[in-house]
């Protein structure tokens, strides 16, 4: 089955190149969008400078809730980043063709969110100047060292998995973008790595992509499994679970899948790519999300029904706070609005159309963000010993304005990376789409060499 489902005759190579490089030239909404993202980031930078000068007292984190919005955001970013592995590696390796127009979008999201995930950890540190001690004096027995290792490895492989499929597109960009800024031409020349379109070069690139796709699967599974172990290795109520590894991984696929589905609509509409990202792709992505969400729903039921059935001392306070207490409103909104209702809606074909998919994708992503908040904060509010003889502010937690501004800076920063990549390079691989349309490598070389 072709990766591009369109009506009518096949597209010519010149049409494909023109359609996919058009957004790289003049794009009227680009500058205001960049200005908005930079403004959000500047507010966050100002907030972080204040936190850096005065310490973590500027946040709402205290002795009990020592992991707040920052760590919840870290889990969310890592979760969203896993979608690159799901689309490019898992589906790519088993030969699913419909992912061709969306694979690079998934890799852009994975790269942007994975890069900022590491920075969020630094935001959570009271003494970020000591971060190097983690590398110099880190112990292999520490799950934090494992987490840093797999995050760094995942970013590196994701970067390579994004760059390698770009190489065959570089000759097209050098030809089409001659009238653009010289620094862009230089970037395209550097990233072409001497690619000339020879059969052996295509063969080598395909082989390398396959190797990286195989390598990234265990690394991606490790990154979120190890992140879950940071919680599950403790004896705290709400985290003392043996299913946290697969629970986190399936939740990550859901969060990333929602982000990709929303991004598909944005690029399809804003970049005028309706002939490449079609209703067919939204239908397939919607079906994939239904499968992922059903698996995730199964883990959610397991995670809560077991302690709720037994109601052991300690567990009862935590479960009641989630089901009927102070966290109930957020808990049920997340479960219903971010998981159950989207699953039901996507069972209907008309809800797997582009516009409904946008709103469902956004709901899934927002639900995924607050789901990480639910995982992190309530447990810290229910320690084994009672919270007593401490200031009143220790009894409750809600993120301060500083925490929200820094978190929004991270979100804007990840979206900024995706935006810049989308403006520099085609969001859909030219050479792979050409292959899908039956255009040979020889024809592509002749097109590039034309005056």
C-alpha positions in Angstrom: 0.0 0.0 0.0 1.4 3.4 -1.0 2.4 5.9 1.7 0.7 8.7 -0.3 -2.9 8.2 -1.1 -4.1 10.8 -3.6 -6.7 10.9 -6.3 -5.9 11.1 -10.0 -2.6 10.7 -11.8 0.8 10.3 -10.2 2.8 13.4 -9.4 5.8 14.4 -11.4 9.1 15.0 -9.6 9.0 18.7 -10.3 5.6 18.9 -8.7 6.8 16.9 -5.6 9.9 19.1 -5.2 7.9 22.3 -5.7 5.2 21.3 -3.2 7.5 20.1 -0.5 10.0 23.0 -0.7 7.5 25.8 -1.0 7.1 26.3 2.7 10.9 26.8 3.0 10.7 30.0 1.1 8.2 32.7 1.9 5.9 31.9 4.7 3.8 34.8 6.0 2.9 33.4 9.4 6.5 32.4 10.3 7.9 35.6 11.9 4.9 36.3 14.2 4.9 32.6 15.3 8.7 32.8 16.1 8.2 36.1 17.9 5.4 34.5 20.1 7.6 31.5 21.0 10.6 33.7 21.8 8.5 36.0 24.0 7.3 33.0 26.0 10.9 31.8 26.3 12.1 35.2 27.4 9.5 35.3 30.2 10.7 31.8 31.2 14.3 32.9 31.2 13.5 35.8 33.4 11.7 33.5 35.8 14.6 31.0 35.8 17.1 33.8 36.5 15.1 34.9 39.5 15.0 31.2 40.7 18.7 30.9 40.1 19.4 34.0 42.2 17.0 33.3 45.1 17.0 29.5 45.1 14.1 27.0 44.8 12.2 29.0 47.4 10.8 30.8 44.4 9.0 27.6 43.5 6.2 26.0 45.5 8.4 22.9 46.2 9.2 22.3 49.9 10.4 19.4 52.1 7.5 17.1 51.1 6.8 18.0 47.5 10.4 18.1 46.4 9.5 16.9 42.9 6.9 19.3 41.4 5.9 20.6 38.0 9.5 20.3 36.7 9.8 16.5 37.1 6.2 16.0 35.9 7.2 18.0 32.8 10.4 16.0 32.4 8.3 12.7 32.3 5.9 14.3 29.7 8.8 15.5 27.5 10.4 12.1 27.6 7.1 10.4 26.8 6.3 12.6 23.8 9.8 12.0 22.5 9.2 8.3 22.2 6.9 8.7 19.2 10.0 8.9 16.9 10.9 5.4 17.8 7.3 4.2 17.4 6.8 5.7 13.9 10.2 5.5 12.3 11.6 2.4 13.9 8.8 0.0 14.9 6.4 0.7 12.0 9.2 1.4 9.6 11.0 -1.9 10.3 7.8 -4.0 9.7 7.3 -2.3 6.4 4.3 0.0 7.0 4.2 2.3 4.0 1.6 4.9 5.1 4.1 6.4 7.6 6.3 7.9 4.8 4.7 11.4 4.9 4.6 11.6 8.7 7.9 9.8 9.8 10.0 13.0 9.6 7.3 15.0 11.6 7.6 12.3 14.3 11.4 12.5 14.3 11.2 16.3 14.6 8.9 16.1 17.6 11.1 13.4 19.2 14.3 15.4 18.7 12.8 18.7 20.0 11.2 17.2 23.1 14.1 14.9 24.0 16.6 17.8 23.8 14.6 19.9 26.2 13.9 17.0 28.6 17.5 17.1 29.8 17.4 20.8 30.4 14.3 20.4 32.6 16.3 18.3 35.0 18.7 21.2 35.4 15.8 23.6 36.0 14.8 21.4 39.0 18.3 21.6 40.5 19.0 24.1 43.3 22.6 24.1 42.3 22.8 23.5 38.6 26.5 24.4 38.6 27.0 20.9 40.2 25.5 19.0 37.3 28.9 17.9 36.1 29.3 16.0 39.4 26.7 13.5 38.0 29.1 12.6 35.2 32.3 12.8 37.3 31.1 11.1 40.4 28.0 9.3 39.3 27.6 5.7 40.5 26.3 2.9 38.3 24.0 1.8 41.1 22.0 5.1 40.7 18.9 5.0 38.5 19.6 8.8 37.8 22.9 7.9 36.1 21.0 5.3 34.0 18.4 7.9 33.1 21.0 10.5 32.0 22.8 7.9 30.0 19.8 6.7 28.0 18.4 10.2 27.5 21.8 11.3 26.0 22.0 8.2 23.8 18.4 8.6 22.7 19.0 12.3 21.6 22.1 11.2 19.7 20.4 8.4 17.8 17.3 10.5 17.2 19.5 13.2 15.7 21.1 10.7 13.4 17.8 9.2 12.5 16.5 12.6 11.5 19.6 13.7 9.6 20.3 10.5 7.6 17.0 10.5 5.6 17.7 14.2 4.9 20.9 13.6 2.9 19.2 12.5 -0.3 17.0 15.6 -0.2 20.0 17.9 -0.1 20.7 17.9 -3.9 17.1 19.0 -4.4 17.4 21.8 -1.8 20.7 23.1 -3.3 19.0 23.3 -6.7 15.7 24.8 -5.6 17.0 27.2 -2.9 19.7 28.9 -4.9 18.0 32.3 -4.5 17.8 32.0 -0.7 20.4 33.1 1.9 23.9 31.9 1.5 24.1 30.4 4.9 21.3 28.1 4.0 23.2 27.0 0.9 26.2 26.3 3.1 24.1 24.2 5.5 22.6 22.2 2.6 26.1 21.6 1.2 27.5 20.5 4.5 24.6 18.1 5.2 24.8 16.5 1.8 28.0 14.8 2.9 29.1 14.6 -0.8 25.9 12.7 -1.8 25.6 12.4 -5.6 22.7 10.1 -5.9 24.7 7.0 -6.8 22.9 3.6 -6.2 25.5 2.5 -3.7 24.9 5.8 -1.7 21.2 5.1 -1.6 21.9 1.6 -0.5 24.3 2.7 2.3 21.8 5.3 3.6 19.0 2.7 3.7 21.3 0.3 5.5 22.3 2.9 8.1 18.7 4.0 8.7 17.8 0.4 9.3 20.6 -0.1 11.8 19.7 3.1 13.7 16.0 2.1 13.7 17.0 -1.2 15.3 19.3 0.4 17.8 16.8 3.1 18.9 14.1 0.6 19.9 15.9 -0.8 23.0 17.2 2.7 23.9 13.7 4.2 23.6 12.2 1.4 25.7 15.0 1.9 28.3 14.7 5.7 28.5 11.1 5.6 29.7 11.5 2.3 31.6 14.4 3.8 33.6 12.4 7.0 34.1 9.6 4.9 35.6 12.1 3.1 37.8 13.1 6.5 39.4 9.6 6.3 40.9 9.0 2.5 41.2 12.2 1.8 43.1 11.0 3.7 46.1 8.6 2.4 48.7 6.2 5.4 48.4 2.5 4.8 48.1 1.4 5.3 44.5 4.8 4.5 43.1 5.5 1.1 44.5 4.3 -0.7 41.4 5.8 -3.5 39.3 4.0 -2.4 36.1 5.4 1.1 35.9 7.8 0.2 33.1 5.2 -0.9 30.5 2.7 1.5 32.0 5.0 4.5 31.2 6.0 3.2 27.8 2.4 2.7 26.5 1.5 6.1 28.0 4.4 7.6 26.1 3.2 6.2 22.8 -0.2 7.7 23.4 1.2 11.2 24.3 3.5 11.2 21.3 0.8 9.8 19.0 -1.5 12.7 20.0 1.3 15.2 19.3 2.0 13.8 15.9 -1.7 13.8 15.0 -2.1 17.5 15.9 1.2 18.3 14.1 -0.1 16.5 11.0 -3.1 18.8 10.8 -0.9 22.0 11.3 1.6 21.0 8.6 -1.1 19.8 6.2 -3.0 23.1 6.5 -0.3 25.7 7.0 2.2 24.2 4.5 -0.6 23.3 2.0 0.3 19.6 2.0 -3.2 18.2 1.6 -2.2 16.0 -1.3 0.5 14.3 0.8 -1.0 14.2 4.4 -4.4 13.0 3.4 -7.6 11.8 5.1 -6.1 8.3 4.6 -3.2 9.1 6.9 -5.4 10.6 9.6 -7.6 7.5 9.5 -4.6 5.2 9.9 -3.1 7.3 12.7 -6.5 7.4 14.5 -6.7 3.6 14.3 -3.2 3.3 15.7 -4.0 5.6 18.5 -7.1 3.6 19.4 -4.9 0.5 19.8 -2.4 2.4 21.9 -5.0 3.9 24.1 -6.8 0.6 24.7 -3.5 -0.9 25.9 -2.8 2.2 28.0 -6.4 2.0 29.5 -5.7 -1.6 30.5 -2.6 -0.5 32.4 -4.5 2.4 34.0 -7.2 0.0 35.2 -4.5 -2.3 36.6 -2.6 0.5 38.3 -5.6 1.8 40.3 -8.0 -1.2 40.7 -5.5 -3.4 42.6 -4.7 -0.9 45.4 -8.3 0.3 45.4 -9.6 -3.2 45.9 -7.2 -3.9 48.8 -7.2 -0.4 50.4 -4.1 -1.1 52.5 -3.1 1.5 55.1 -1.4 4.3 53.3 -2.8 3.3 49.9 -6.3 4.3 51.0 -5.4 8.0 51.6 -3.8 8.1 48.2 -6.6 6.4 46.3 -9.3 8.4 48.0 -7.5 11.7 47.2 -7.5 10.7 43.5 -11.0 9.3 43.3 -13.0 11.6 45.6 -10.6 14.0 47.3 -8.5 17.0 46.4 -7.1 15.6 43.2 -10.4 14.0 42.0 -11.3 16.8 39.6 -8.0 16.7 37.7 -7.8 12.8 37.9 -11.2 12.2 36.3 -10.8 15.0 33.8 -7.5 13.4 32.6 -8.9 9.9 32.5 -12.1 10.9 30.7 -11.0 13.8 28.6 -7.5 12.6 27.8 -8.0 8.9 27.4 -11.5 7.4 27.5 -13.5 9.9 25.4 -10.8 10.3 22.7 -10.7 6.5 22.4 -14.4 6.3 21.9 -14.5 9.1 19.4 -11.7 7.7 17.3 -13.7 4.5 16.9 -15.9 6.4 14.5 -14.5 7.0 11.0 -15.8 10.6 10.8 -13.9 11.5 13.9 -10.7 10.3 12.2 -10.9 13.1 9.7 -8.3 16.0 9.9 -10.2 18.6 11.9 -11.6 16.3 14.6 -8.2 14.7 14.8 -6.6 18.0 15.6 -8.8 18.6 18.6 -8.6 14.9 19.7 -4.8 15.1 19.4 -4.7 18.3 21.5 -6.9 16.7 24.2 -4.7 13.7 24.3 -1.5 15.8 24.7 -3.0 18.0 27.4 -4.3 15.0 29.2 -0.9 13.4 29.0 0.7 16.4 30.6 -1.6 16.5 33.6 -1.5 12.8 33.9 2.2 13.1 34.7 1.3 15.7 37.3 -1.2 13.2 38.8 1.5 10.6 38.9 4.1 12.8 40.6 2.4 15.2 43.1 -0.3 13.2 45.0 2.2 10.5 46.1 4.5 13.2 47.6 1.5 14.6 49.4 1.0 11.3 51.2 4.2 10.3 52.9 4.4 7.4 55.4 4.6 9.8 58.4 1.9 12.4 58.9 2.6 16.0 57.8 2.6 17.8 61.1 4.4 20.6 63.0 5.4 22.3 59.7 4.3 25.5 58.0 0.9 25.5 56.4 2.4 25.9 52.9 4.0 22.4 53.3 0.5 20.8 53.4 -0.5 21.7 49.8 1.3 22.2 46.5 0.4 24.2 43.4 3.1 25.3 41.0 4.3 28.9 41.4 4.3 31.5 38.6 8.0 30.9 38.2 7.5 27.1 37.7 4.8 27.7 35.1 6.9 30.3 33.2 9.9 28.0 33.1 7.8 25.0 32.1 6.2 27.1 29.3 9.6 28.1 28.2 10.6 24.5 27.8 7.4 23.7 25.8 8.0 26.8 23.6 11.6 25.8 23.2 10.7 22.3 22.0 8.1 23.7 19.5 10.7 26.2 18.4 13.1 23.4 17.4 10.3 21.7 15.4 9.5 25.1 13.8 13.1 25.8 12.8 13.6 22.4 11.4 10.3 22.6 9.4 11.5 26.0 8.0 15.0 24.7 7.0 14.1 21.3 5.6 11.1 19.6 4.0 8.8 18.0 6.6 8.1 15.2 4.2 11.1 13.4 2.5 11.3 14.3 -1.2 13.2 11.2 -2.3 11.0 8.8 -0.4 7.8 10.3 -1.8 9.4 10.2 -5.3 10.1 6.5 -4.8 6.5 6.0 -3.7 5.3 7.6 -7.0 7.5 5.2 -9.0 10.2 7.8 -9.9 13.6 6.1 -10.3 16.9 7.3 -8.8 18.2 7.9 -12.3 15.3 10.3 -13.0 16.0 12.1 -9.7 19.7 12.5 -10.6 18.7 13.9 -14.1 16.3 16.4 -12.5 19.1 17.6 -10.1 21.6 18.0 -12.9 19.3 20.0 -15.1 20.3 23.6 -15.6 
